[in-house]
Amino acid sequence: MVPWWGYLYIAVLCLLTFAGIIEELKKLGGQLYALGTFLTLVIVVLFVFGYFRADTSELIGLFSIPMLSFVIIYDFYLSGRDLSIGSKTFMQANEDVKSRMDLLTASIIVAPGYMSGAVILYRAIQ
């Protein structure tokens, strides 16, 4: 059974993710990034449920390898790039302090989901 704070984490993660999706959809060509962001949300929620529920953990099993790889690679790829289509620095690394603080905040918020996925992978390998 998932504890109350697990549901609270999922709720906060969903709210922040949907806010990010709305921001992506406002940008020209942001639909693909919005879809990827939604997929990462679904995967992290599955990881959290799998951490607390043995049946979900067994269901995910070794699929956690590509799932965890996708989530980490996608999140870190998007976190350090300028995705404003039409800007001079499109797809180049952001250098401003705000983007670094956003990266740190996002990493702290998503880290429990990554760790849950790592635990599921560890259980599957054993």
Buried (B, 14 or more C-beta within 10 A) or exposed (E): EBEEEBEEBBEEBEEBBBEBBEEBEEBEEBEEBBEBBBBBBEBBBBBBBBBEEEEBBEEBBEBBBEBBEBBBEBBEEBBBBBBBEEEEEEEEEBEEEEBEEBBEEBEEBBEBBBEBBBBBBEBBEE
